[in-house]
């Protein structure tokens, strides 16, 4: 893949320097920005492979930066929030962030998440993947297209990957940790709230189906049933 460039955006220089130190130890090239305008400028001019993006930024906040970048590309984005507040996390994931971490965070875990997301981003659908049909839901992995009751439904990257994981294990209960591994590529127990938020979004996308739903198995995880 060649040199991997990470853009770290935070108005606290000590956080940027800490993250830079840990990422550079792993061989990444790290760029920095300290406000939203600088983040957009560097993201467009330097074309990083991933962005670590704080929410509370001067000039343009992280939510708006994420919205603008997501409208232009599928660039992986990890958002940072200073509050352990589900609203921030849900909004961040809703506008297209791949993941989030709450401050203060463990820099080693951040590095692990960066690596996992980059591994996932490198994977491309196999052209010979056959379409999957479950009830009135049709999934085309090669084209990354979904039909629900005959109607095309637009899914974000992680929503599609999550649906595909369920469809490849129909009727089987998948734990949150298994879904983190299958969809996000994590090989550790991360913040499983990420899974819950994406499942909630995916359920809305499948609302037009009369035959397929995602069931919650209390204390365990989720399963796709037809």
N, C-alpha and C positions, 0 to 999 in steps of 0.2 A: 504493500500500500504506500510505501515511501514515507516521507516525513509527515507526521500527524500533528496538526496545529490545533491548539485549544485556545479559545478566547475566554478569559476570565473577566467578568464585569461585576464590580462592587465599588461603592464609594468609600469603603474602608480599606486603606492601603495595606494595613497589616493583614487583613484577610486575603487580599490578592497575593501578597508576598508569601503567605503561608501555603496557599494552594499552589502557587507557582513552584515553590520548593519541592513539594511532594510530586507534582506532575513531571517536573524536569528530571527528578531522580529516576523516573520510569522511561525517560527518553523522549517525552513529548516536547514540542516547541510551544512555548506559552506566550501569548500576547495579552495585553491588559487594556481595559477601558474603565473609566471611573464615573461615567454618567451615561444616560440613555442615548444621547446624540452620538457620543463617541462609540458606543456599542454598535449602533447601526452602521456608522461609517466604516468601522473596522470589519464588521461582518461582511459587508459588501465588497470592500477593497481587498481584504486579506483572504477571504474564502476559507475560514477555519473548518475543521472537520466536526467540531462540537463546541457549544457555548455553555459555560457555567454562568448563569444570569441571576443576579440579585433582583428582588422585587422593588425594594425601596431605593430608587435612584433619583438623582437630580435631573432636571430638565424633562426627561421622558421616563416614566416608570417602567419597570420590567415587564409588566403585563402588556403595555402598548408595544414595547420592543418585540416581545414574543409574537404578538398579533401581526405586526408588519413583516417580520421575518418569515413567519409561517405562511403568509400569503404569497411569498416569493419562492419558498423552497421547503424541503423536508429536513433541513439542517437539524441534527439532534440538539435538544436544549434541556439542560438540567437547571431548574429554578431553585433559588435559595430564598427562604422566608425567615424573618426574625421571630415570627410568632408561631407557636404550635397551634395554629388556627386552621380548622378544616376548610373554612371559606376560602382563604388564600390558596390552599392546595387544590381545591376543586376548581376554582377559577383558572388557575395555572394549567391544570390538565385539560380543562374544557377548551382553552384557546390554543392548545396544541403542544404544550411542553411534554417531553418524554418522561420526565421524572422530577421530583422535588426533594430537597433536604431542608430540615429545620436547623437553624443556628441555635446554639453552637453545635457543630457537627464534627465527626471524627474524620480528619483528612484522609486516613487510609480507606475508610468506607467510601468517600467521595471518589478516590482513585479507582476503587473496585467497580463502582457504578459507571464511571467514565469508560473503563475497559469493556464492561459488559455491553453498554449501549453501542460502542464502536464495533464490537464483534457482531452485534445484531444488525447494525447498519450495513455491514459488508455482505451480508447474506442476501441473495436475490432469488426470486421464485424460480423453481425449475420449470423449463418450458414444457415438459411433458407431464406436469402435474395434472391429474384428471379432475374434472369438476366433481364436486361433492353435492349430493342432494339429500337433504334431511327434511322430511315433510314438505312444506311449501317454500323452503329456503334453498337456494342454489348458490354455491360458492365456486368461483373460478379462480384458483390460486395463481395461474400463469398471468391472467389479466388483472388480478386483484379486483374482481367485480363480484357484486352480490345482488341477487334478486330475492325479494321477499314478496310472496304471493304474486309473482309475475312482474313486480315493479322494481326498477333499479333503485338501490339504496346506497347513498354515499357514506363511506366509513373512513374515519381517520386511520392512519397507519397502525396504531396500536389496537384500535377497535377491530380492524380486519384480522390482525394476527391473533387476537384473543378469540374471535369467532372461529377462526381456522383451528386453533388448538382445541376448542370445545368440539368442533365438528369431527375432528380426527379421533376423538375419544367419546363418542355418543353414549349417553347414559352412564358414563363413569364419573364418579366424584373426583374432582381435581382440587387439591388443597391450594390455598393462596401461595404457598411456597413453590408448589409445582408449577403454578401459572407464572410466577415470577421467573422461574427457570425457563419455561417454554417460550414465553412471550418477550420477556425483557433480557433473558440471557444471564440472570443472576445465579451465581453458585453459592450464595449465602442468604441468610434470612434478613431481608431488608424490611422496609416499612410496607406492610401488606395493605395499608389503606389505599395505596396506588391501585391495587387490583380491584378493590371495592368500588372506587370511583369509576373506573373504566367499565366494570360490569354494569353499573347503573346506567351509564351512557349507552352501552350496547343493548340493554333491555329496551331503551326508548327506540333505538333503530329497528328492533325486531317487533315493535308493537303492532305492525301491520300483519303479522303472521297469526293465523288461527290455529296453527299446528305445532309451532316450536316455541319453547321458552327456556329461560335459564332459571333453574331452581336453586335456592339457597339451602344448603345442608348445614343446619346450625352446628357451630363448633368445629366444622370440618372444612367446608369450601363450597364449591358450586358444581352443577352438572347441567348439561344440555339435554333436554327431553323432548320427545316428539310424540 
